[in-house]
Structures are given as C-alpha cells and as structure tokens.
Amino acid sequence: MSQYCVTALKKDQAILCGLRLVLEHLGSSEPIDLDWTEHQFIIFYIGRWTGNLWAIRQHMTVLELKLPPALITAIFAFLMWLVSLLTTTIQLSTGLRVTAMLVLTAAGAFFGLAGILSFRKARTTVNPLSPHTCSSLVVSGVFSISRNPMYLALFLVLLVWGLYLANLYSLIVSTGFVAYMNRFQIQLEERALEAAFGQEFLDYRRQVRRWL
C-alpha cells in the first residue's frame, strides 16, 4: 500500500486516498493489484460511507421522491465502476459469470416489463415521483410476487453490471441502491398508498414482500 494511503488512514482522510488511487490507475487497462492492507482500506471506506449515510438519512428529506429511479440506477452504476478501478476482480469462470448475467437479465426483463404492463392494464400512473396520483391498487400478476417489481428489475440490472465488472466490492455497493430506494422512494409511496387505499393496502403489504 502506498505511503500516501497509510498516512491518509492515520488522518482519517479516506476520500483523498480513494481519489489518489483512482487517479493513479484511471488510465490503466490492468486490474489494480491490492494487498491485504489495501483491501482493509476499501472495506473501511465503504463501511464508513455507509455508516455516515445511515446516520443522516433521517434528515435528508430533500431527496424524497425527487430523483427518478432510473437516474439513481445510473448513479450507482457509475459508483460501482469507480470502485472497480480500485479493487481486484472476482476469480470466476467466464461461463459461470455469463450464465449468471443471462439469468439475472431475463429475470430483470420479466419483472420490469410485467410491472409496467400491469400498471398500464390497470390504467394507473407509472410515474414514480407522484405516487399520490395512483388511481388503483395493483395486487395481481407480478405484483403478487413483489410489491416493487420495477425497482427489483433495476436492482437486477445493477447486479448484472457488477458481474460484468467482475468485482465483489462493486456488487456490495449495488446494495446501497436498495437502501436508498427504501428510504427515499418506497416509504413515501407506501404512505401514499395507505392514505389512498387504507386497509386494502395494509393487507396487501402483509401478504407480499417489498422486494422479493
């Protein structure tokens, strides 16, 4: 591990250290060869970042229902790519990785398209930023498997991206998408649905999981 990163860890300057690693290897096509100390740094940084988000998440109401889920997916995909520049790849056979990618892609396409078609059939809004305009509660079809099949589809896209990058840390970062959506999107949608449909939605929520 570089002396700069050792100093950064002592000073708790994880962000500067991470940027230094990115700048050092951004133009390289070879995966970065990290020793155990550097792996500990990556784990520490991801954990510290996640902990900070958890501590302030209750006060970040400005993000509630503000960013389209597709944009959030793109942001996390970019973060996963950055993390892949800092860390080594997963040692998996190409056949196994490609098979997993194909299965997850098919599952994502199913959940995403089935969710949209169910909304269209019920003639209710598909706009995730205005759940209060929902005109009917869809509980059949794919919605009997997941309460949020379209968001599940986006998460599966991120998993496929992580497998394409062949990076374990990128896959860990992708779980932040679930945490973000739970706090800033889904909870608000569920409040709106409970206000609009009352006991009918509460019964549905007890019967079907939020994700899968």
C-alpha positions as CSV (number, residue, x, y, z in Angstrom):
1,M,0.0,0.0,0.0
2,S,1.4,3.5,-0.9
3,Q,2.7,5.7,1.9
4,Y,0.1,8.3,1.0
5,C,-2.7,5.9,1.8
6,V,-1.1,4.8,5.1
7,T,-0.9,8.5,6.1
8,A,-4.5,9.1,4.9
9,L,-5.8,6.3,7.0
10,K,-4.0,7.7,10.1
11,K,-5.6,11.0,9.4
12,D,-8.9,9.5,8.6
13,Q,-8.7,11.0,5.1
14,A,-10.3,8.1,3.3
15,I,-11.8,10.2,0.5
16,L,-8.4,11.7,-0.5
17,C,-6.8,8.3,-0.5
18,G,-9.5,6.8,-2.7
19,L,-9.2,9.7,-5.2
20,R,-5.5,9.2,-5.3
21,L,-5.9,5.5,-6.2
22,V,-8.4,6.4,-8.9
23,L,-6.1,9.0,-10.5
24,E,-3.1,6.6,-10.4
25,H,-5.0,3.8,-12.2
26,L,-7.6,5.6,-14.3
27,G,-5.7,5.2,-17.5
28,S,-4.6,1.6,-16.9
29,S,-6.4,-1.3,-18.5
30,E,-5.0,-3.7,-16.0
31,P,-6.8,-4.5,-12.7
32,I,-5.2,-3.0,-9.6
33,D,-3.2,-5.5,-7.6
34,L,-4.1,-4.7,-4.0
35,D,-2.5,-6.3,-0.9
36,W,-4.5,-7.2,2.2
37,T,-3.9,-3.8,3.8
38,E,-5.4,-2.1,0.8
39,H,-8.4,-4.4,0.9
40,Q,-8.9,-3.4,4.5
41,F,-8.9,0.2,3.4
42,I,-11.6,-0.4,0.8
43,I,-13.8,-2.2,3.4
44,F,-13.2,0.6,5.9
45,Y,-14.1,3.3,3.4
46,I,-17.3,1.6,2.2
47,G,-18.3,0.9,5.8
48,R,-17.6,4.4,6.8
49,W,-19.5,5.9,3.9
50,T,-22.5,3.6,4.5
51,G,-22.4,4.5,8.2
52,N,-22.4,8.2,7.5
53,L,-25.4,7.8,5.2
54,W,-27.3,5.8,7.8
55,A,-26.6,8.5,10.4
56,I,-28.0,11.4,8.3
57,R,-30.6,9.6,6.3
58,Q,-33.5,10.6,8.5
59,H,-32.6,14.3,7.9
60,M,-32.3,14.2,4.1
61,T,-35.9,14.8,3.3
62,V,-34.8,16.9,0.4
63,L,-34.2,13.7,-1.6
64,E,-37.6,12.2,-1.0
65,L,-39.4,11.5,-4.3
66,K,-37.0,13.9,-6.1
67,L,-34.8,11.7,-8.3
68,P,-36.1,9.3,-10.9
69,P,-35.2,5.7,-10.1
70,A,-33.5,5.3,-13.5
71,L,-31.2,8.2,-12.6
72,I,-30.4,6.6,-9.2
73,T,-29.6,3.4,-11.0
74,A,-27.2,5.2,-13.3
75,I,-25.5,6.9,-10.3
76,F,-24.9,3.6,-8.5
77,A,-23.7,2.1,-11.8
78,F,-21.1,4.9,-12.0
79,L,-20.1,4.4,-8.4
80,M,-19.7,0.7,-9.0
81,W,-17.4,1.4,-12.0
82,L,-15.3,3.7,-9.8
83,V,-14.9,1.0,-7.2
84,S,-14.0,-1.5,-9.8
85,L,-11.0,0.7,-10.7
86,L,-9.7,0.5,-7.1
87,T,-10.1,-3.2,-6.5
88,T,-9.3,-6.6,-8.0
89,T,-11.7,-8.7,-10.0
90,I,-13.6,-11.8,-8.9
91,Q,-12.0,-15.0,-9.9
92,L,-15.0,-16.7,-11.6
93,S,-15.1,-18.8,-14.8
94,T,-16.3,-16.9,-17.8
95,G,-19.1,-19.4,-18.4
96,L,-20.4,-19.2,-14.8
97,R,-20.3,-15.4,-14.9
98,V,-22.1,-15.1,-18.3
99,T,-24.7,-17.7,-17.2
100,A,-25.5,-15.7,-14.0
101,M,-25.7,-12.5,-16.1
102,L,-28.1,-14.0,-18.6
103,V,-30.4,-15.4,-15.8
104,L,-30.4,-12.1,-13.9
105,T,-31.1,-10.2,-17.2
106,A,-34.0,-12.4,-18.0
107,A,-35.4,-12.0,-14.5
108,G,-35.0,-8.2,-14.6
109,A,-36.7,-8.0,-18.0
110,F,-39.6,-10.1,-16.7
111,F,-40.2,-8.1,-13.5
112,G,-39.7,-4.8,-15.3
113,L,-41.9,-5.4,-18.3
114,A,-44.6,-7.3,-16.3
115,G,-44.8,-4.5,-13.8
116,I,-45.2,-1.8,-16.5
117,L,-47.8,-3.8,-18.4
118,S,-49.8,-4.4,-15.1
119,F,-49.9,-0.7,-14.4
120,R,-50.9,0.1,-18.0
121,K,-53.7,-2.5,-17.8
122,A,-55.0,-1.0,-14.5
123,R,-54.7,2.4,-16.1
124,T,-52.8,3.8,-13.1
125,T,-49.7,6.1,-13.1
126,V,-46.2,4.7,-13.7
127,N,-44.7,8.0,-12.6
128,P,-42.6,7.1,-9.5
129,L,-42.3,10.8,-8.5
130,S,-46.1,11.2,-8.0
131,P,-47.5,8.2,-6.1
132,H,-50.4,10.3,-4.8
133,T,-51.9,10.2,-8.3
134,C,-52.3,6.4,-8.2
135,S,-55.9,5.5,-9.2
136,S,-55.9,1.8,-8.4
137,L,-54.0,-0.7,-6.2
138,V,-52.4,-3.4,-8.4
139,V,-52.0,-6.7,-6.5
140,S,-52.2,-9.4,-9.1
141,G,-49.8,-10.8,-11.6
142,V,-46.1,-10.0,-10.9
143,F,-47.3,-7.8,-8.0
144,S,-48.3,-10.9,-6.1
145,I,-44.6,-11.8,-6.1
146,S,-43.1,-8.4,-5.3
147,R,-44.6,-5.1,-4.3
148,N,-42.0,-3.3,-6.3
149,P,-41.1,-5.4,-9.4
150,M,-39.9,-2.4,-11.5
151,Y,-37.4,-1.4,-8.7
152,L,-36.4,-5.0,-8.4
153,A,-35.7,-5.1,-12.1
154,L,-33.4,-2.0,-11.7
155,F,-31.5,-3.7,-8.9
156,L,-31.0,-6.8,-11.0
157,V,-29.6,-4.6,-13.7
158,L,-27.0,-3.4,-11.2
159,L,-26.2,-7.0,-10.2
160,V,-25.6,-7.8,-13.9
161,W,-23.3,-4.7,-14.1
162,G,-21.4,-5.8,-11.1
163,L,-20.9,-9.3,-12.6
164,Y,-19.8,-7.7,-15.9
165,L,-17.2,-5.7,-13.9
166,A,-16.3,-8.9,-12.1
167,N,-15.9,-7.0,-8.9
168,L,-17.0,-8.1,-5.4
169,Y,-16.9,-4.6,-4.0
170,S,-19.0,-3.2,-6.8
171,L,-21.6,-5.8,-6.0
172,I,-21.6,-4.7,-2.4
173,V,-22.0,-1.1,-3.5
174,S,-25.1,-2.1,-5.5
175,T,-26.9,-3.0,-2.3
176,G,-26.9,0.8,-1.5
177,F,-29.5,1.1,-4.2
178,V,-31.9,-1.0,-2.1
179,A,-31.2,1.2,1.0
180,Y,-31.7,4.4,-1.0
181,M,-34.9,3.3,-2.6
182,N,-36.4,2.0,0.7
183,R,-35.7,5.4,2.4
184,F,-36.3,8.0,-0.3
185,Q,-38.8,6.3,-2.6
186,I,-40.7,3.3,-1.4
187,Q,-41.5,4.5,2.1
188,L,-43.1,7.6,0.6
189,E,-45.1,5.5,-2.0
190,E,-46.3,3.2,0.7
191,R,-47.6,6.2,2.8
192,A,-49.5,7.5,-0.2
193,L,-51.0,4.1,-0.9
194,E,-52.0,3.6,2.7
195,A,-53.7,7.0,2.6
196,A,-55.5,6.2,-0.6
197,F,-56.5,2.6,-0.1
198,G,-56.4,2.1,3.7
199,Q,-56.9,-1.5,5.0
200,E,-56.7,-2.9,1.5
201,F,-53.1,-1.8,1.1
202,L,-52.2,-2.9,4.6
203,D,-53.5,-6.4,3.9
204,Y,-51.5,-6.5,0.7
205,R,-48.4,-5.3,2.4
206,R,-48.6,-8.1,4.9
207,Q,-49.0,-10.7,2.2
208,V,-46.3,-9.7,-0.3
209,R,-42.7,-8.7,0.4
210,R,-41.4,-5.3,-0.5
211,W,-38.7,-6.7,-2.9
212,L,-38.8,-10.5,-3.2
